[in-house]
């Protein structure tokens, strides 16, 4: 896993359950070298960190999963644990990706994987950048992402939702066919604007992601 990452993982206690599930805390640091030198807990921290969707600037989503798989395998090897649940779970994901026939299918898969992965974080502050990279920048027009400029913790949640909704209407609706009724509706509350944006974004994401538009909106506005 590349070290040029936007997010970092702090130490957690490694127990039997850490091989099958874990909650990832934001902040702090991590060390691949410590894992290489035999620190089981550090291997597990790195493995679960990779499963959150966080990755280096020059690292692809597939490379992120492959690295996480490697850290799971190293942790299991050091702990003399077999089978290795984390590595096996990621292996199945990678096999599924390998069987896909189109780039769009693969991109949709990694968007869904990122939406699942960010749930591992104990706080949502890392979620926006991950979903922006693995869902918005890969499956929606550049103009939509550009329209999200300024969506951050310096403005209220209501204003964040309003900006996401406006960018969805302005930049996604024009290329949708057929257009959902949400493209012409005039929602008056933040709750209704979030619901409308979710439908519009979901329509562009397509496939199994169609029903996950609200997760995208929620993560983009989480700070």
N, C-alpha and C positions, 0 to 999 in steps of 0.2 A: 504494500500500500504506500502510495506517495506521501511525503511529509508535508507538501504544500497544501494543507487543508484549511478550510475556513473554520472548522469546529474541532473541539478537542474533548477528550474523555478523561474524567478523573477516576482514581482508583476506586474499586468496589471490592467487597469481600467475595472471594470465590469459594463457593460451596458446591455441593452436589447439584443443586438446582441451577447454578450458573451455566451448566452445560446444556440445559434445555430451555432456559428462559432468563431474561435479565432486563433491568431497567437502566437505561443509559443516562448518566448525568452530564449536563453541559458544563463547560469550564474546565480548567486544569490542563494537564498534558498527558501524553502517553509515549511509550517507547518500544518500537519494534525490536530494538537491540536487546531489551530486557527479556522479551519473549524468546528471541534467538538464544539467549544465554540460559534459558530454562525456567523462566518465571511463568508458571501456569496462569496465575491471575492476570498477568499482563497480556498473555495470549488471548484470554477470554475477553478482556476489555476491548482489545483491538478487533476481535471477531465480531462482537456485538455492535461495536461502533460502525464497522463496515456494513452491517445489516440495516443501519438506520437510513441509508441512502446518501450519507455524507461521503464525498470523494474529492480527490485532488483536482486541480484545474486541468491537468493533462491526463486524467484518468477517466476511462469510459465506465458506464454503469456495469458492463460485464467484467471489466478488470476489477472493479470494486468488489463484486461478488466473489470472484476467483480469489482475491486476496483474503476476504473474510473466511472463505472455505479453508484456505491454507492455515490461517490462525486457529480455526477450530480444530483442524487436524493436528497441529502442533500441540495444542493444549491437551487433546486426548492422548497423544503419544506420550507426552511428559507425565500425564496422570495415569498412564496405562489403563485407559478407559476404552472399552469396545462393547458395542458399536459406538460411533461418534455421531450423536443426533444432529448437531449443528452442521457438520460437514455433509451428512447425508441429505439434510433438508435443502442445502444450497445446491448439491449435486443434482437433485431432481429439478430445481429451477433452471439450472444451466442446460440440462438435457431438454427441457421444454423449449428453451430459447433456440437451441441448435436445430430443433425440429420445425421451427417456424419458417415459412416460405418467403415472407416479405419483410422489408425493413420496417414498414409501418407496424406490423404485428409485434416486432421486437421492441420498438419504441413504446408502443402501448403497454407492453408487458413491464418494461422498466419504470414507466410512470406509475403503474399499479403497485409495483414493488416498492417504489419510493413512498407512495401513500400509506402502504402498510408499515414500512420501515420507520417513518417518523413517529409512529405511535410508541416506539421504544423509548423515546426521549422523556425525561421526567418534566421538562418544560418545553413549550412550543417555540421558543425564541430562535431555534435553528431551522424550524420547518419552512419558512418562506423561501429561503435561498435554495433549499433542496427541491421543493416543488416547482419553483421557477425554472430551475435547470432541467429537471427530468420530465416535466409535463408541459409547462407553458412554452419554453423555448424550443421544444421539439415537436409539439403537436398543434400549436396555434400560430397565427401570423405574428411577425416581428412587431407590427404596430400595436398588437394587444399588450405585449410585454412592455413596449415603450410607454404605453398609456398607464402603466402601473408605477411609473416613476413618482417617488414621493410617498408611496404607500409604506409607512413605517410607524415606529412608536412615538413619533413627535406629533401625530394627529390622532384624533379619537377613533375608536373602532367604527363608529357610524360613518365617519368620513372615509375611512379605508374601504368599507363596503361600497360606499357611493362611488368611489373612484374605480373600483374593480367592475362594478356594474356599468358605469359609463363607458369604460374601455371595451367591455364585452359588446355592448350595443353598437358602439361606433366602429369597432374593428373586426368583430367576428360575425355579427349579424349580416353584413353586406355579402359575405361569401357563403352563407348557408343556403341550401336549397333542399327541401322546403324550409322556410323560416318558421321557427316556433312563435307562438303568439306573444311570448315574452319579449320578442324583439320590438314590438310596437306598443306594449303595455307601458303605463306610466305609474309605477309603484311609488307610493308616498311614504312608506316606512322602511327603515333599514332591514327589517325582517323580510319584507316583500322584495326589496332590491337584491338581497342575498339569494333568495329563492329564484328570482328571475335570472340572475347572473349564473347560478348553478345550472339551470336548464340550458342556457346559451352555451356555456363552456362545455358542458357534457355533450352537447350535440356536436361540437367540433372535435372533442377527444375521440368520440366514436367507440364502437365495440362494447366491451364490458365496462368501459370507463364512462359510458353515457350516463349511468346512474350515480357516478361518483363526483359530479360537478360540485356538489356542496362541500365535499371534503377538500377540493382544490381551493374553493373560495375561503373556507375556514382556515386552511393552512397559509394562504397568501396574506391573510389579515391577522394572523396570530403573532403578537409581539409581547 
